[in-house]
Amino acid sequence: MIRTFFPATAALLAWASPALAQQADAEPSSIEADDAPAAAFELIEHRVAATPHASSAAAADTPVMTVAAARHERPKGRERFLAFIRAAELRHALPNGLLDALIAVESAYQPGVVSRAGAMGLAQLMPATARALGVLDPFDARMNVDGGARFLRAMLDKFGSVTLALAAYNAGPAAVMRARGIPANSETPTYVRKVLSAWRLGSF
């Protein structure tokens, strides 16, 4: 299998090293964007997304996973971005359909969503992560999807497991290394199950 790596990917792999375990007990909320590079991958609390024009607090508390996606129906908007997603999966040698499932859970194919923690776009990239990946405009669908694909590829290469790669995408590689598995927090186990379920079922 031929894998295509970009300069940003090499940097990701360098950051996702055993040294991350030394980044110990820093709470995600205490990490600044200009801290050590590993901090860029503390992808915290982005299970909830709302458009900038959400009409109420209740709308902001709506889970990213829409009713349609939860029922494994075809989410609105998916067809607009499917070509980008499939191309990124091929370019970065991702398992077929995995990035598609991840984006379904992360943003329900809504390119303009921003989570309460500040994660942006289709692949829900945190600001520091987007900068580290060279994603200049997180709301550009192509750039965002490619950035998410590169980060997911780096996590697959680091952990050698789809399950752990998804956990690292959600909670950050340092959290997975500290937990020696899926972090037992209130979000990551459910997130991993949702993405794996969507992936196994294939196209919605």
ZIGIDA-V307608 format. One record per residue. N is the residue number from 0. SS is DSSP state (@ for helix, = for strand, . for the rest). D_FIRST is the distance of its C-alpha to the first C-alpha in Angstrom with 1 decimal. Layout:
((N,SS,D_FIRST) (N,SS,D_FIRST))
This chain:
((0,.,0.0) (1,.,3.8) (2,.,6.4) (3,.,9.9) (4,.,12.8) (5,.,16.4) (6,@,19.5) (7,@,20.5) (8,@,17.3) (9,@,18.2) (10,@,21.6) (11,@,20.6) (12,@,18.9) (13,@,22.0) (14,@,24.2) (15,.,22.5) (16,.,23.6) (17,@,26.1) (18,@,28.8) (19,@,28.5) (20,@,30.3) (21,@,33.2) (22,@,33.5) (23,.,35.4) (24,.,37.6) (25,.,37.7) (26,.,38.1) (27,@,35.7) (28,@,38.7) (29,@,40.0) (30,.,37.0) (31,.,37.6) (32,.,35.1) (33,.,36.0) (34,.,35.5) (35,.,32.8) (36,@,29.3) (37,@,28.3) (38,@,31.0) (39,@,29.0) (40,@,26.8) (41,.,29.7) (42,.,29.0) (43,.,32.3) (44,.,34.0) (45,.,32.4) (46,.,32.7) (47,=,35.6) (48,=,35.4) (49,=,38.3) (50,.,38.8) (51,.,41.1) (52,.,43.7) (53,.,43.8) (54,.,47.4) (55,.,48.0) (56,@,47.0) (57,@,46.1) (58,@,43.5) (59,@,41.9) (60,.,41.6) (61,.,39.7) (62,=,36.3) (63,.,33.3) (64,.,32.3) (65,.,34.6) (66,@,36.5) (67,@,34.4) (68,@,31.1) (69,@,32.8) (70,.,33.8) (71,.,30.4) (72,.,31.9) (73,.,30.3) (74,.,31.2) (75,.,33.0) (76,.,31.1) (77,@,27.6) (78,@,27.4) (79,@,28.2) (80,@,25.1) (81,@,22.6) (82,@,21.2) (83,@,20.7) (84,@,19.0) (85,@,16.6) (86,@,15.7) (87,@,15.2) (88,@,12.9) (89,@,10.6) (90,@,11.3) (91,.,10.6) (92,.,7.7) (93,.,10.6) (94,.,11.4) (95,.,13.2) (96,.,16.8) (97,@,16.9) (98,@,17.9) (99,@,20.3) (100,@,21.9) (101,@,22.2) (102,@,24.0) (103,@,26.2) (104,@,27.4) (105,@,27.6) (106,@,29.6) (107,.,29.9) (108,.,28.6) (109,.,31.6) (110,.,30.6) (111,.,34.0) (112,.,34.3) (113,=,35.1) (114,=,35.4) (115,.,38.4) (116,.,36.5) (117,.,35.5) (118,.,31.8) (119,=,31.2) (120,.,29.6) (121,.,26.9) (122,.,24.7) (123,.,27.9) (124,=,27.3) (125,.,30.1) (126,@,31.8) (127,@,30.8) (128,@,27.2) (129,@,27.2) (130,@,28.8) (131,@,26.3) (132,.,23.4) (133,.,25.4) (134,.,26.2) (135,.,29.6) (136,.,30.5) (137,.,29.3) (138,.,30.9) (139,.,29.0) (140,@,26.6) (141,@,23.7) (142,@,24.0) (143,@,24.5) (144,@,21.5) (145,@,19.2) (146,@,20.9) (147,@,20.4) (148,@,16.7) (149,@,16.4) (150,@,18.7) (151,@,17.0) (152,@,13.6) (153,@,15.8) (154,@,17.5) (155,@,14.5) (156,@,13.5) (157,@,17.2) (158,@,18.2) (159,.,15.2) (160,.,16.9) (161,@,17.0) (162,@,20.8) (163,@,21.3) (164,@,19.1) (165,@,21.3) (166,@,24.3) (167,@,23.5) (168,@,23.0) (169,@,26.5) (170,@,28.4) (171,.,26.7) (172,@,24.8) (173,@,28.1) (174,@,29.6) (175,@,26.8) (176,@,27.2) (177,@,31.0) (178,@,30.8) (179,.,28.2) (180,.,26.9) (181,.,27.6) (182,.,30.7) (183,.,33.8) (184,.,35.0) (185,.,36.3) (186,.,33.3) (187,@,29.9) (188,@,30.0) (189,@,31.1) (190,@,28.5) (191,@,25.6) (192,@,27.2) (193,@,27.6) (194,@,24.0) (195,@,22.8) (196,@,25.5) (197,@,24.6) (198,@,20.9) (199,@,21.9) (200,@,24.4) (201,.,22.0) (202,.,23.7) (203,.,27.2))
